[in-house]
Amino acid sequence: MNTEKLKKIILTIFSHVTFEYNGKSCGIDPFSLTEFDIWYGDKVETVDSIDSVMDTPIFDGKSLSKIINDITELDY
């Protein structure tokens, strides 16, 4: 998996992407091309672009683009 592939997956689905990181359930809920919820355990942030999805440091201070090689159980 790489950053560009994951971005394309998120932008082409109508449902959420879920995965595990550091033993916590995580996910991205794409509501539109300009509204996404990113969640990590109980923490949730709403962002306005796919670039923000990839760059928001919600995962223990790291962004999705930084942890992409450490995520497990990716489901979409």
Summary of the structure (lengths in Angstrom):
residues: 76
radius of gyration: 10.8
end to end distance: 13.0
largest distance: 28.8
contacts: 199
relative contact order: 0.25
helix: 30%
strand: 41%
